[in-house]
Amino acid sequence: MVDTVIGLLRAGRVADAARIYGNCQEDMGYNVLAAVAGDSNAERKAAEMFLASKDFHKAAEIFENLEDYGAAAKMYERADDYYMAAEMYVRAGDSLHAAENYEKNGNYQQAAEFYLAVEQFEKAATNFERSVNHFLAGKLYFRMNKMQKSLSLLQKVQKSEGEYFEAC
């Protein structure tokens, strides 16, 4: 079955390969990945097949191997793998989308840092707060002139933390 799919991909018959792949009872996706590895044209056709079959994770892996990080990020996002999507957006140089995906994945500290890099201060403050970094969240709210929120967070900085005196 794998050989048939590979033959169809190399012949450029992506739709036929996708139909066979989609109807297969067992997961032969990693066998297909292994068979096309190193042949960039066949890899692109396999990515199209995985996309047509809605196997976004395997399509993402191919795009990652081809160093097309933007496309890989979008596929990982469609596969609901937000951490890998964020990592691919970082490699693609898209800090805003990286921040959004880190946030979706619950990596609030990383999300805050990337939001800060793209000057999305409100979102950065919210994510610093979620990551229990009261000091940085408080400083950002102070910068945005949200004094009540800032004061509330800065008061949560513990005596044992290095930023305690600055927070006071």
Disulfide bonds with the S-S distance in Angstrom:
none
